[in-house]
């Protein structure tokens, strides 16, 4: 059940709480605070920064844009329209000759590329001319690069996936999940994505399943919560709804979706939110209250989130805040790739 809530002139779907559900008015207010924080962190270049890389990156910029759009601030809405336009222009300006969408400061070029390709696919139908023409031209080149990168010769246990570099000879589920999200979103907006590319990637994702408890970073490694939700998300967005591997993983992790000492907590927040929403039912009902409680408790006064430890903490608040917003807004339904 949903009604409409007006926040700062923006109409958003307001989820009506059941007896055991979190206070959705508090969730909506949390999202609004986070959006104000993200807007305040946009740089004069139009980009956003991930702190430990010393400047703007295409991935941080794309995550911030998607957080805005997922919250209902689409390019067609007057508030933050210019913020989004400048961010998209930043990403377009950083497409290099081979089609990769990357700033020189990025970590793992294929992360930046996959996340940015996903964002351009989601924004394509929302921006005005002539920016939409520029976005489509960039998407064609970006998708072609993804296909070329997947075609690099690899050992059987790595075939069909992606890794940090365009010419990597191995693969991992973390990088591959972003590329699958990007390819699926690009296909949905009319880009030429070979069906074989999706099928080969699905096969790789399933290779990362341990046959029991969930998905691992690479085949034959140990399953983890974060990678299990990434695997579930990857299969779901590619039409493998309620795959056997996903149901096994969800059964294992839905009662403890992330631990408090999780090294990649916000990465897991994002994927558990999307994956649980896609599966729906008992999985969503178990995971959603956990995510809301954890995120509302952890949010800072300025509206941001910041990881508590390790490399994720060094990435800074734009990274954590964008992923938190994307998790909290999943059932708003504004971004096509996250819709059921």
C-alpha positions as CSV (number, residue, x, y, z in Angstrom):
1,X,0.0,0.0,0.0
2,X,1.3,3.5,-0.8
3,X,0.2,7.0,-0.5
4,X,1.9,10.2,-1.7
5,X,4.2,12.3,0.4
6,X,5.4,15.8,-0.5
7,X,8.9,16.6,0.5
8,X,10.4,19.9,-0.4
9,X,8.1,20.2,-3.4
10,X,8.9,16.7,-4.6
11,X,6.1,14.1,-4.8
12,X,7.4,10.6,-3.8
13,X,5.6,7.4,-3.1
14,X,5.1,7.0,0.6
15,X,5.0,3.4,1.9
16,X,2.3,2.9,4.5
17,X,3.7,1.0,7.5
18,X,2.4,-2.3,8.7
19,X,2.6,-3.2,12.3
20,X,6.0,-4.7,12.2
21,X,7.5,-2.4,9.5
22,X,9.8,0.5,10.2
23,X,8.6,4.1,10.3
24,X,8.6,5.1,6.6
25,X,8.2,8.8,7.4
26,X,11.6,8.6,9.1
27,X,13.0,6.7,6.1
28,X,11.8,9.4,3.8
29,X,13.3,12.2,6.0
30,X,16.6,10.3,6.1
31,X,16.7,10.1,2.3
32,X,16.0,13.8,2.0
33,X,18.8,14.7,4.4
34,X,21.2,12.4,2.4
35,X,20.3,14.0,-0.9
36,X,21.0,17.5,0.5
37,X,24.4,16.2,1.6
38,X,25.2,14.7,-1.8
39,X,24.2,17.9,-3.6
40,X,26.5,19.9,-1.3
41,X,29.5,17.7,-2.2
42,X,29.3,18.2,-6.0
43,X,32.5,19.7,-7.2
44,X,32.8,22.7,-9.6
45,X,33.7,20.2,-12.3
46,X,30.3,18.6,-12.0
47,X,31.8,15.4,-10.5
48,X,31.8,13.8,-7.1
49,X,34.8,12.5,-5.2
50,X,35.8,9.2,-3.6
51,X,38.1,10.4,-0.8
52,X,41.0,7.9,-1.0
53,X,41.5,8.6,-4.7
54,X,42.1,12.3,-4.2
55,X,39.5,13.7,-6.6
56,X,36.5,13.2,-8.7
57,X,35.8,9.8,-10.3
58,X,33.2,8.7,-12.8
59,X,32.0,6.0,-10.4
60,X,31.4,8.4,-7.5
61,X,29.7,10.8,-9.9
62,X,27.5,8.1,-11.3
63,X,26.5,6.7,-7.9
64,X,25.5,10.1,-6.8
65,X,23.4,10.8,-9.9
66,X,21.6,7.5,-9.5
67,X,21.0,8.2,-5.8
68,X,19.3,11.5,-6.8
69,X,17.2,9.8,-9.5
70,X,16.3,6.9,-7.3
71,X,15.0,9.4,-4.7
72,X,12.7,11.0,-7.4
73,X,14.9,13.9,-8.4
74,X,14.9,13.0,-12.1
75,X,16.2,15.4,-14.8
76,X,12.6,16.3,-15.6
77,X,12.1,17.8,-12.1
78,X,13.2,21.4,-11.6
79,X,14.9,20.8,-8.3
80,X,18.5,19.5,-8.9
81,X,18.0,19.3,-12.6
82,X,21.2,21.3,-13.2
83,X,23.0,19.2,-10.6
84,X,22.2,16.0,-12.6
85,X,23.0,17.6,-16.0
86,X,26.4,18.7,-14.8
87,X,27.2,15.3,-13.4
88,X,26.2,13.6,-16.6
89,X,28.4,16.0,-18.6
90,X,31.3,15.2,-16.3
91,X,31.0,11.5,-17.0
92,X,30.6,12.0,-20.8
93,X,33.7,14.2,-20.8
94,X,35.7,11.4,-19.3
95,X,35.0,8.7,-21.9
96,X,38.4,7.9,-23.5
97,X,39.1,6.7,-27.0
98,X,38.5,3.0,-26.4
99,X,35.0,3.8,-24.9
100,X,35.9,3.4,-21.3
101,X,34.2,5.8,-18.9
102,X,37.0,6.6,-16.4
103,X,38.8,9.3,-14.6
104,X,42.6,8.8,-14.2
105,X,42.1,8.6,-10.4
106,X,39.7,5.6,-10.5
107,X,40.5,2.3,-8.8
108,X,39.9,-0.7,-11.0
109,X,38.8,0.8,-14.4
110,X,36.1,-1.7,-14.9
111,X,34.3,-0.7,-11.7
112,X,34.2,2.9,-12.9
113,X,33.1,1.8,-16.4
114,X,30.4,-0.6,-15.3
115,X,28.8,1.8,-12.8
116,X,29.0,4.7,-15.2
117,X,27.5,2.7,-18.1
118,X,24.6,1.7,-15.8
119,X,24.0,5.3,-14.9
120,X,24.0,6.5,-18.5
121,X,21.5,3.7,-19.4
122,X,19.2,4.8,-16.6
123,X,19.4,8.5,-17.4
124,X,19.0,8.2,-21.2
125,X,15.3,8.4,-21.3
126,X,15.1,11.3,-18.8
127,X,17.5,13.9,-20.2
128,X,16.7,16.5,-22.8
129,X,18.2,16.9,-26.2
130,X,21.0,17.3,-27.1
131,X,22.4,15.6,-24.0
132,X,20.4,12.4,-24.8
133,X,22.1,12.1,-28.1
134,X,25.5,12.4,-26.4
135,X,24.5,9.8,-23.8
136,X,23.4,7.3,-26.5
137,X,26.6,7.7,-28.5
138,X,28.6,7.2,-25.3
139,X,26.6,4.1,-24.4
140,X,27.2,2.5,-27.8
141,X,30.9,2.7,-27.2
142,X,30.7,1.7,-23.6
143,X,28.7,-1.5,-24.4
144,X,31.2,-2.4,-27.2
145,X,34.0,-2.1,-24.7
146,X,32.2,-4.4,-22.3
147,X,31.7,-7.0,-24.9
148,X,35.3,-6.8,-26.1
149,X,36.5,-7.2,-22.5
150,X,34.4,-10.2,-21.9
151,X,35.9,-11.8,-25.0
152,X,39.5,-11.8,-23.7
153,X,40.7,-15.4,-23.5
154,X,40.4,-16.9,-20.0
155,X,40.6,-20.2,-18.2
156,X,37.2,-22.0,-18.0
157,X,36.6,-21.0,-14.4
158,X,36.9,-17.3,-15.3
159,X,35.2,-17.3,-18.7
160,X,32.2,-15.0,-19.1
161,X,33.1,-12.6,-16.3
162,X,35.1,-9.4,-15.9
163,X,37.9,-8.1,-13.6
164,X,39.6,-4.8,-12.8
165,X,41.2,-4.2,-16.3
166,X,39.8,-4.4,-19.8
167,X,42.3,-7.1,-20.6
168,X,42.3,-9.1,-17.3
169,X,42.7,-12.8,-17.8
170,X,40.7,-13.7,-14.7
171,X,37.3,-12.6,-13.4
172,X,35.5,-11.9,-10.1
173,X,31.9,-11.6,-9.1
174,X,32.1,-8.1,-7.6
175,X,33.3,-6.5,-10.9
176,X,31.1,-8.8,-13.0
177,X,27.9,-7.9,-11.2
178,X,28.3,-4.3,-12.1
179,X,28.9,-5.1,-15.8
180,X,25.8,-7.3,-15.8
181,X,23.7,-4.5,-14.4
182,X,25.1,-2.2,-17.0
183,X,24.5,-4.5,-19.9
184,X,21.0,-5.3,-18.8
185,X,20.1,-1.7,-18.4
186,X,21.7,-0.8,-21.8
187,X,19.8,-3.6,-23.5
188,X,16.6,-2.3,-22.0
189,X,17.1,1.1,-23.6
190,X,17.7,-0.3,-27.0
191,X,21.5,-0.8,-27.1
192,X,22.8,-3.8,-29.1
193,X,23.8,-6.3,-26.4
194,X,24.4,-9.8,-27.7
195,X,22.3,-12.3,-25.9
196,X,25.4,-14.6,-25.7
197,X,27.1,-12.0,-23.6
198,X,24.3,-12.1,-21.0
199,X,24.2,-15.9,-21.1
200,X,28.0,-16.3,-20.6
201,X,27.9,-13.9,-17.7
202,X,25.1,-15.7,-16.1
203,X,27.1,-18.9,-16.4
204,X,30.1,-17.3,-14.7
205,X,27.9,-16.0,-11.8
206,X,26.6,-19.5,-11.2
207,X,30.1,-20.8,-11.2
208,X,30.8,-18.5,-8.2
209,X,28.1,-20.4,-6.2
210,X,29.5,-22.9,-3.7
211,X,26.5,-25.3,-4.1
212,X,25.4,-24.8,-0.5
213,X,25.4,-21.4,1.3
214,X,25.8,-18.8,-1.4
215,X,28.1,-17.0,-3.8
216,X,31.9,-16.3,-3.5
217,X,34.2,-13.6,-4.9
218,X,35.6,-16.2,-7.3
219,X,34.8,-19.8,-8.1
220,X,35.9,-22.3,-5.5
221,X,36.3,-19.6,-2.8
222,X,34.2,-19.3,0.4
223,X,30.8,-17.7,0.2
224,X,30.1,-14.4,1.9
225,X,27.1,-12.3,2.6
226,X,28.1,-9.4,0.3
227,X,28.9,-11.6,-2.6
228,X,25.8,-13.7,-2.1
229,X,23.6,-10.7,-2.5
230,X,25.7,-9.5,-5.5
231,X,25.1,-12.9,-7.1
232,X,21.4,-12.9,-6.4
233,X,21.1,-9.3,-7.8
234,X,23.1,-10.3,-11.0
235,X,20.9,-13.3,-11.7
236,X,17.6,-11.5,-11.0
237,X,18.3,-8.5,-13.2
238,X,19.1,-10.9,-16.1
239,X,15.8,-12.7,-15.8
240,X,16.9,-15.7,-13.8
241,X,14.2,-15.1,-11.2
242,X,14.3,-17.3,-8.2
243,X,17.2,-19.4,-9.6
244,X,18.1,-22.4,-7.4
245,X,21.4,-20.7,-6.5
246,X,19.8,-17.5,-5.4
247,X,17.2,-19.3,-3.3
248,X,19.9,-21.2,-1.5
249,X,21.9,-18.0,-0.9
250,X,18.8,-16.1,0.3
251,X,17.9,-18.9,2.8
252,X,21.4,-18.7,4.3
253,X,21.7,-14.9,4.6
254,X,18.3,-13.3,4.9
255,X,18.2,-13.7,8.7
256,X,21.7,-12.2,9.0
257,X,22.1,-10.1,5.8
258,X,25.3,-8.3,7.0
259,X,27.3,-8.5,10.2
260,X,28.3,-5.4,12.2
261,X,32.0,-6.1,11.5
262,X,31.4,-6.5,7.7
263,X,34.4,-5.0,5.9
264,X,32.3,-3.9,3.0
265,X,29.1,-3.0,4.9
266,X,27.7,-0.3,2.5
267,X,28.6,-2.4,-0.6
268,X,26.6,-5.1,1.1
269,X,23.8,-2.7,2.0
270,X,23.3,-1.9,-1.7
271,X,23.3,-5.4,-3.0
272,X,21.2,-6.9,-0.2
273,X,18.7,-4.2,-0.7
274,X,18.4,-4.8,-4.5
275,X,18.7,-8.5,-4.2
276,X,16.1,-8.9,-1.5
277,X,13.7,-6.6,-3.3
278,X,14.0,-8.5,-6.5
279,X,13.3,-11.8,-4.7
280,X,10.5,-10.3,-2.7
281,X,8.4,-12.3,-0.3
282,X,10.0,-13.5,2.9
283,X,13.4,-12.4,1.8
284,X,12.4,-8.8,1.4
285,X,10.3,-8.9,4.6
286,X,13.4,-10.2,6.5
287,X,16.0,-7.9,5.0
288,X,14.2,-4.6,4.7
289,X,13.7,-3.9,8.4
290,X,17.3,-4.8,9.2
291,X,18.6,-2.4,6.5
292,X,16.4,0.4,7.7
293,X,17.3,0.0,11.4
294,X,21.0,-0.2,10.6
295,X,21.1,2.8,8.2
296,X,18.9,5.1,10.3
297,X,21.0,4.4,13.3
298,X,24.3,5.0,11.5
299,X,23.4,8.2,9.6
300,X,25.3,11.3,10.6
301,X,23.7,14.7,11.5
302,X,24.7,16.2,8.1
303,X,22.8,13.4,6.3
304,X,25.8,11.4,5.3
305,X,27.0,7.9,6.1
306,X,30.6,6.8,6.6
307,X,32.0,3.3,6.9
308,X,33.5,2.4,10.2
309,X,36.6,0.6,9.1
310,X,39.1,-0.4,6.5
311,X,39.3,0.5,2.8
312,X,35.5,1.2,2.7
313,X,36.0,3.9,5.4
314,X,38.8,5.5,3.3
315,X,36.4,5.8,0.3
316,X,34.6,8.5,2.2
317,X,31.0,9.6,2.7
318,X,29.9,10.2,-0.9
319,X,30.5,6.5,-1.6
320,X,28.7,5.3,1.5
321,X,25.8,7.8,1.3
322,X,25.1,7.0,-2.4
323,X,24.9,3.3,-1.7
324,X,22.8,3.8,1.4
325,X,20.3,6.0,-0.5
326,X,20.1,3.4,-3.4
327,X,19.2,0.7,-0.8
328,X,16.6,2.8,1.0
329,X,14.9,4.0,-2.2
330,X,14.7,0.6,-3.9
331,X,10.9,0.3,-3.5
332,X,10.3,3.9,-4.8
333,X,10.7,2.3,-8.3
334,X,12.2,5.3,-10.1
335,X,15.2,3.5,-11.7
336,X,14.1,0.9,-14.2
337,X,16.9,-1.6,-13.5
338,X,15.7,-2.0,-9.9
339,X,12.1,-2.5,-10.7
340,X,10.6,-6.0,-10.3
